[in-house]
């Protein structure tokens, strides 16, 4: 019982530190965040911070990795032939809806990290994550052998990231279901069923 309470306290402290980091990113930008102003804003001592993180870079990296791991889990069930079938029926593809739900739940963090005050390296980190992980399977659906798989992959990842950024920047007005349909329409534009 005591171990469970300790784990809950640790998680609560980590969440407080991460939430405070996001507030400071939104307010002053990641480059201006210091451990001192973060701990003052969170009303914790520096020792507590250092129990959980090495420095602000370790903190932001752990936040980004947690976000990308969750995205990986939400995307692992996507099957492109099934997505194509839903596209042809103009219906939302449920696994893709789940991805956009995850993105919406984490929209504030994503917007903070990808925005002008966020981590400048995160956009590239996310691109590589998408290119090497998520879109690696999709490349096999490319029918035109005159197009480099590298270019195709770059296009797919840039398009996906661009859609996410635009959705975030416009307040995520469309539902995850609508975004799944929009994304599929863009993704399969001009491709043979």
N, C-alpha and C positions, 0 to 999 in steps of 0.2 A: 504494500500500500504506500509506504513512504517513497519507494522508487518511482511509482506512478506519479505521485505529487511532484517529485523532483523533476521528472521528465516534462510535466506540464509547465512547471515554472521556467525550465530551460527554453521550451518552445515559445512561451509567452514573451520571454526576454528577447529571444531571437526575432520574433515577429515585431516587437516594439522597435528594435534597432533597425530592421529592414523598413518598417513603415516610416521611421524618422528619416532614414536615408532618402526614401522616395520624396518625402516632403521637402527636404533640402535640395534635392535635384530640381524639383519643380520651382522652388523659390530662387535659389542662387546658382544652380548648375553644379554638376558633378565635380568639375575642376576646382570649384571653390569650397567644396565640402572638406572639413577637417575632422579628425576624430574628436578634437576638443569641442567644436560647435555641435557635432552630432550627439555627443554624450550630454552636453548641456541641454540641448533641445529635448532629448529623451529623458532627462533627469535621472541619469544613471552615472556611476563613476567609471573612469577610464578602465579600471581593472576589470569591471564587468564586461565591457566591450572586448577587451583582450582575452577574456576567457573563451569567447566565441569566434573571434576573427583576428587575423594578423594585423590588418590595416584596412583602410577604406577600399583598396583594390581587391583584397581577399573577399570582403563583404560584397562588393558589386559582382565579382565573378561567381560567388555562390548564389546570389540572387538570379543572375543570368542563367547559370547551369540548371537551377531548379525550374526556372521558367521553360527552358528548352527541353528538359527531360519530361516535363508535363506535356509539352507540345508533341514530343515524340510518342508518348503513350496515347495521346488522343488521335494521332495520325496512323498508328500501326495497323488499324483494321481497314484502311482505304484500299480498295481494289479498283483499279482503273477501268476494267471492263464493266463492272457494276456501276461505276460513276457515269460511264458513257451511256449505259442503258437509261439511267435516270435523266441524263441530259436529253436524250432522244424523246423521253416522255415529259420533259419540262417539269420534272418533279425534283424536290430536294433529295439529295443523297444523304441518308442518315449519318454515316460516319463523318462526312464533311460538315454536316450540321453540328455534330459534337465538337469538331475542331473549332468552328467559329464560336461555339458556346464557351469553350475554354479560352479562346482569345478575348472574348467579351468579358469574362470573369477576371481576366488579367490585363484588361485594357489600359488601366491607369499605369500599371508598371511598364507595359510595352510602350506606351506613348512616352513615358518618362525616359526610358532607355533609348528609344529611337529618335527622340526629339532633339532639338538643337542644344538643350542643356544636359542631355544624357551622356552616356558613355559613347564616345566617337567610334570605338572599336566594335560596339555591339552590332551594328548593322552588318558589318562584314562577317562577324561571328555567326549571325543568324543566316546569312547567305550561304556560308560554307556548311552549316548544319543542314539547311534545306537541300543544297546541291548534292552533298555527299551522302545524305541519309534518305530523306523523304523522296526526292525526285530521281534517285538513282534507278528505281524500277520503272519509272515512267518513260525513261529514255528508250526502253525497249519497244515502245509503241510507235516510235518514229519510223515512218514508212519511206521517206525520201532519203536515200543513201547519199545524196549530194550535199546534205546538210551535216555539218560536223556535230557529233553528239555533245561536244563541249559547248558549242554555241547554243544548241537546243536546250541544254541544261541551264546555261546562263540566262537564256530567255525565260524559261519556266520559273526559275527562282526569283528573278527580278520582277516578273509579272506578279507572282504571288505576294512578294514582299510589298510591292507597290500597291496592290489592292488592300492589303492589311493596313498600310500606313494611311492611305486615303480614307478608309473606313474609320480608323482611329481619329484622324484629324477632323472628321466631320461628325464626331460625337456618336459614332456607331448607331446611326438612326435606323438602319435596316436590321431586321432580325437575323439571327444565325441561319434560319431557314431561307430567307431571301438571299443572304450572302452566299449560301451554298449553291443556289440556282445561278446567281450572277457569276460566281467563279467558274462553274461548269460551262456556262455559255461562253465565257471568255477563253477558257482553257481549250475547248474543243472547236473553237471557231476555225473553220476551214479544214478540219481533219476529217478523214473518211471514217464513217461509222464501222 
